[in-house]
Amino acid sequence: MKQYLIDTFRFNEQANLRLLNKIKVLPDGEQCIKLFSHLINSQDKWMSRVLNNPEQTKMDWWTPIYAIDKLDGRLVKSVDSWVSFLEGLSDEEINQTVQFIGYDGVKWEAKIVDIALQLNYHSIHHRAQIQTIIRAQGFEPDFLDYIGTKYKRLG
């Protein structure tokens, strides 16, 4: 499971970086930039929760909204922190629970594996939303499906 999580973070990172290239040419990229920033903020907030950082309660899911020329660096930094964290854990340790203060000020807990899965699925969800925005603005979205990184043309 640990390697699956790492591989999925890296797949999402590459797909999102490709997506960012398309966002940069949109006539109106505002909503895409908000969603892309939200992905980064979510990963960072969850990492802060996992590390039991008391500042995590002050972090927002939707802000800050990053300048378009900062998104790639922020994304790579955020993914790198998750990959590095996961690499330092055993397969057993990724199934441990962590406690954090939730949106309601109450203490919650979740397994590290479930948090990492959530972040990866969350990335796929918002990437699909961004692809829809790209299409609505008259552009053809790139093919960013996972299978596109695995299959090979034979003829």
C-alpha positions in Angstrom: 0.0 0.0 0.0 2.8 2.4 0.8 4.3 2.2 -2.7 0.8 2.5 -4.2 0.3 5.8 -2.3 3.7 7.1 -3.3 3.1 6.1 -7.0 -0.4 7.7 -6.9 0.9 11.0 -5.5 3.6 11.1 -8.3 1.0 10.2 -11.0 -1.3 13.0 -9.7 1.6 15.4 -9.6 2.6 14.8 -13.2 -1.0 14.9 -14.4 -1.6 18.1 -12.5 1.6 19.7 -13.9 0.4 18.9 -17.4 -3.0 20.3 -16.6 -1.3 23.5 -15.3 0.2 24.1 -18.8 -3.3 24.1 -20.2 -4.6 26.5 -17.5 -1.9 29.0 -18.4 -3.3 29.5 -21.8 -7.0 29.9 -20.8 -8.6 33.3 -21.4 -10.1 33.0 -17.9 -8.2 30.7 -15.6 -9.4 32.2 -12.3 -11.6 29.3 -11.2 -9.0 26.7 -12.3 -6.3 28.6 -10.3 -8.6 28.5 -7.2 -9.2 24.8 -7.6 -5.5 24.1 -8.2 -4.5 26.2 -5.1 -7.2 24.3 -3.1 -5.5 21.0 -3.9 -2.2 22.3 -2.7 -3.7 23.9 0.5 -5.5 20.6 1.2 -2.4 18.6 1.0 -0.5 21.1 3.1 -3.2 21.3 5.8 -3.5 17.5 6.0 0.3 17.2 6.3 0.2 19.8 9.1 -2.6 17.8 10.8 -0.6 14.5 10.5 2.5 16.2 12.0 0.3 17.6 14.8 1.2 21.2 14.0 -0.9 23.5 16.2 -0.9 26.0 13.4 -3.1 23.7 11.3 -6.3 25.1 12.8 -5.4 28.4 11.2 -4.8 27.0 7.8 -7.6 27.3 5.2 -8.7 24.8 2.6 -9.3 27.5 -0.1 -6.7 30.3 0.7 -4.2 31.4 -0.2 -4.8 31.5 -3.9 -1.4 31.3 -5.5 -0.2 33.2 -8.5 -0.2 31.1 -11.6 3.5 31.2 -11.9 3.9 29.8 -8.4 1.5 26.8 -8.7 4.0 24.4 -10.2 6.6 25.0 -7.5 4.0 24.9 -4.7 2.5 21.6 -6.0 5.9 19.9 -6.3 6.8 21.0 -2.7 3.5 19.8 -1.4 3.7 16.4 -3.1 7.4 16.0 -2.1 6.5 16.5 1.5 3.9 13.7 1.3 6.2 11.4 -0.5 9.1 12.0 1.9 6.8 11.4 4.8 5.4 8.2 3.4 8.8 6.9 2.5 9.8 7.2 6.2 7.0 5.0 7.3 6.7 1.2 7.3 3.6 -0.5 5.7 2.3 -1.0 9.3 2.9 2.6 10.3 0.7 4.0 7.4 -2.2 2.2 9.1 -1.7 4.1 12.3 -4.2 6.8 13.3 -3.4 10.4 13.9 -5.4 12.9 15.9 -6.2 16.4 14.8 -8.6 19.3 15.5 -11.3 19.3 12.9 -13.4 22.0 11.3 -15.7 22.1 14.3 -12.9 22.5 16.9 -13.4 18.9 18.1 -10.6 16.3 18.2 -10.9 13.7 15.4 -8.7 10.8 14.2 -8.1 9.1 10.9 -5.6 6.6 9.6 -2.7 8.0 7.6 -3.5 5.6 4.7 -7.0 7.0 4.5 -5.8 10.6 4.5 -3.3 9.8 1.7 -6.0 8.0 -0.3 -8.4 11.0 0.2 -5.8 13.5 -1.0 -5.1 11.4 -4.1 -8.8 10.9 -4.9 -9.4 14.6 -4.2 -6.8 15.5 -6.8 -8.6 13.3 -9.4 -11.9 14.9 -8.5 -10.8 18.5 -8.9 -8.7 17.7 -12.0 -11.9 16.5 -13.7 -13.6 19.8 -12.7 -10.7 21.8 -14.2 -10.9 19.7 -17.4 -14.6 20.6 -17.6 -13.8 24.3 -17.3 -11.1 24.0 -20.0 -13.6 22.4 -22.3 -16.2 25.0 -21.5 -13.7 27.7 -22.6 -13.4 26.0 -26.0 -10.1 24.1 -25.5 -9.5 20.4 -25.8 -8.3 19.0 -22.4 -5.3 16.8 -22.5 -5.8 13.1 -22.0 -4.6 12.7 -18.4 -6.1 9.3 -17.5 -3.8 6.9 -15.6 -4.0 4.2 -18.3 -2.5 6.8 -20.7 0.8 6.4 -18.7 0.7 2.6 -19.0 -0.5 1.3 -22.3 1.6 1.0 -25.4 0.7 1.2 -29.1 1.6 -2.0 -30.9 0.8 -1.0 -34.4 
